[in-house]
C-alpha cells in the first residue's frame, strides 16, 4: 500500500494507516456497517452475515494468493521476499502485476456512486477484481474513508486533498454536515437565478 500511495511532500498510505483499514475490514463481520450515529458498527446476523462471510472469505483468499504471487515474483526476479526488496524493486514487481486499468476505474466508479447499501455493492465489485486492482482499491479506500473504518488516521487523506470532513458520522446522517460546497460551482446559483 505504501508503494501505491507513497509519502512524498505529503503523507502516504503508510502514514494514513491504510493497512489498518484493510486489516479491520478483513478481520470479520464486526466492522462492515458503521452505525449512523458513529457509535460503532452494526451487528450482522442471519443471511446478511452469511453473505458477508462468504464475500470476505473470497477477498481474503485473493489476498493470500496475491501475496504469494508477489513473493514468488520477487524471489524469481531478485532472490528475496517482496517485503525485503528495495522500493524501486517493489515498484517493478507491482508494475508487473498491474492488470487493473479500466477494470479498477469501473470498480471505483461503481463503489463511489452506489446507493446507500454501498458495502454490499462494493463487495460485489471486489470479488470480481484481481489482486492488484483489489489492493489499489483498498489502498485508496483506506487513505480516504471515514476514520471510523480504521484508515485515514488523523484525517491524513482528507488533509492531503484539503477536505476537513465531518467530526463524526452522526453529523452526516443528521444532515448537520454536507459536502455540497465542495462540489457546487460558485457560479451555479447565478445561472439558476437568471
N, C-alpha and C positions, 0 to 999 in steps of 0.2 A: 504494500500500500504506500509505503514511503517513497517508492520509485515511481508510482503513478501520480501522486501529488507530492513532489519533493519540496523541502524547505529551500527557499532562496532568500529574497529580501523580505518574504513573508513566511509565516509558519506553514508547514505542510501537514500531510495526513498523520504522521507520527505525533506531532505536537497536538493535533486535534483529537487524538485518541480514536482514530477510525477503526483500528483493530479491536478496541474495546467495544465499539458499536457492533462489530461482526461477532465477537465472542458472545456478547449478550444475546444477540439475535439467534445465533445457532445453539444457545445453551438449552433451549427447550421452550415450553409454552408460556413461561412466566413473563415474557417481555414482548408480546405481539401487539396488543392494542392498549395504548395509553388511555387512561380514564380521562374524560373531557375536563375534569376539574384539576388535572395534574397531580392527583394524589397517589398515583401508582398505575398498575396495569390491571386490566380485566382478567378474570379467571375464565379460561376456556374449558368447556366440557362437552361431552356427547360427540355428535358428528362433526361439529366445528373443531374440536380438539383432535379428533382422529384425522381429519383432513389436513390440519396444520402439521400434525406429527409426520404424516406421510410426505408432505412437501419439505419439511425440514430435513427429513432423512435423505431425500433426493439431493438437496442442496449440500448437505454435509458430505455426501458421497462424491459430489462433483469437486468439492474442495480437497478431499482425500486424494482422489485420482489426479487432480491438477497439481497439487503439491508434490506428489510422487513424480509426475512428469517434469516439473521444474527441477527437481533434484536429479532425475535421470539425465536430462539435457545438460545440466550444469556439470555433472561428472563426466559425461561424454565429451563436452567441449573444453572444460577447464580442470577436470580432475578433482573437483571439490563440490560439496553440497551448496545449494543456492545461497543459504544464509552466510556461507564463508567466502563468497565471491566479492570482488570489488563492486562498487556501484556501476561503473561502466560495463562490467561483465554481466551484472544482474540485468541491466537495461538491454543488453544484447539477447539474453535468454528470453526476457519478457517480449521483446520485439518479435522474436521468432515464434512465440506462441500467440501473438495477437491475431485474432481472426474476427474481431468484433465488427468494425466498420459500420455498415448500415444496420446490422443486427443489434448492436449496442445502442445506436441512436434511436431505433424503433422502441427498444425496451425502455429507455429513459423517457421517451415521449409518452408511452402508454402509462408508465408508472407515475409520471408527473401530472398527467391530465385525467386520471381516472376519477370516478365518482368517490363518494365518501368512503366506501369499502376498499380503499387503496391497498391495504396489506394483502387481501385476497387476490386482487388484480396483480399486484406486484409479484406475488409468489408464483402465479400462473406464468408470468413472463420469465421469472428466474429459472424455473425448471426447464425452460427451453434454451437457455443460454449455455454456451461452452464455458470452460473455466475462466479464461482471461476476460471475456466480456462481463461475466458474473463478478469477478474480482474488481473490475473497473467500476461497475455499477455500485457495488457495496462500498467501495472507497469513496466515491462521490457522496453517497448517502451518509456515510459515517462522518464525512467532513462538514456537510451542510444540514443534516437533520436536526430536529429539536434535541437539545442536550438530554432530555429525559430518556432517549433511546441509547445513551451510553457513549456517543461520539460528540463531536463539536465541543470538546472540552473548553471551558471558559469562553464559549461562543466564538472560538477562533475562526471557524469557517465563515461565520456571519461577519465578523470583524474584517476579514480579508476583502469581502465584497462591499463593505460599508453598510451593512444591514444590522440595525440594533436588535431586532427581534423582540418578541413578547417576553415579559417577565416570567410567564407561565402559560401552559396550555389553556388554563381557565380563562385567561384574558382573550384568547382567540375564540373559544367556544361560547363565551357570553357576549361576544361582539364588542368588547371594550378595546380590542386591538384589531386592526386590519392592515392590509398591505397595499390597498388601492393606490395610495400616494406613491408607491414605488413603481407602479405600472402605468398610471394615468399620465397622459401628455398634458403638460401645463396649459397648452392652448386649446384643449378639448372643450372646456366649458364655454369659451368664447364662440367656438364654432357651433355648439349646440344652441346657444342663445340667439344666433343670427337667423 
